Amino acid sequence: MYFGKPIAFGNTAKIYLHDGKIIKIFKDHLPVTEATAEAKKQKFAYSQGLNVPKVLDVTEFDGKQAIIMEYIKGRTLGEVMLENFHQAEQLLKRSIEVQQRIHTIVAEPLESMSEKLRKHIEKATKLTDKHKAFLMQSLDSMPLDNKLCHGDFHLFNLILTEHNKVTIIDWVDSCAGDVRADICRTYLLYLGFSTELAEMYLQLYLEKTEWTKEEIIQWLPIIAGARLAENLSPKDSKGLMDIVDRYCSLYFH
């Protein structure tokens, strides 16, 4: 079935706008449960009263898994920021309000963050056995929690609608875990884009909590190591390996 040209591409799927709905068609190499699992996460977030596109159906087109969901008209906060970088602080503050709302929700039905990170670390081929042993030991020492964590939270996954509401998209990496790890994941994603933006985000978030920077950053090598399991550019992979190497060498020094 032909839906026209994709309006967006991701590591796992192509996104189409067709007949007033979003069609997310998954790539062939993924497990056959991928669409169902992602739809479950998005439905859970929607059920908790978050501004999330409603899942309309999970189906197949030409043998490919697909999710049909509500179309949310608007622009991402990331697109707004690229046009007006002087608004970055204001946009980050608004995004943090949304992220803190997500973090109040108990997410017991979702996959455990600890198990998810463990699987990704094991899967990351660039990590040596020494790296993996260090990261697993670090992960075992971290606090466990069951709060809803988006897992890929940044300005480009937040749509500002024509009614000035913010809608959260892309729930594929969501899980139940420690909020500080989710903050660290966002910080790490911003680091790959702009150190200035990353530091601004973390400072603004910390101003709204009693946590220290160290409590967030202690997750950095674990999150970086797990991210190496993703389909990344050589530049991004090198940056993540540098983080893991730095912490690993300090540990074994």
Salt bridges, closest charged atoms under 4 A:
ASP19 OD2 - LYS21 NZ 3.93
ASP28 OD2 - LYS64 NZ 2.94
GLU38 OE2 - LYS24 NZ 2.60
GLU83 OE2 - ARG75 NH2 2.74
GLU89 OE2 - LYS93 NZ 3.42
GLU111 OE2 - LYS119 NZ 2.97
ASP140 OD1 - ARG118 NH2 2.91
ASP145 OD2 - LYS147 NZ 3.92
ASP152 OD1 - HIS154 NE2 3.56
ASP170 OD1 - LYS24 NZ 3.90
ASP173 OD1 - LYS116 NZ 3.63
ASP178 OD2 - ARG180 NH2 3.01
ASP182 OD2 - HIS103 NE2 2.76
GLU199 OE1 - LYS213 NZ 3.06
GLU215 OE2 - ARG180 NH1 3.16
GLU230 OE2 - ARG185 NH1 2.89
GLU230 OE1 - ARG227 NH1 2.62
ASP242 OD2 - LYS238 NZ 3.02
ASP245 OD1 - HIS131 NE2 2.66
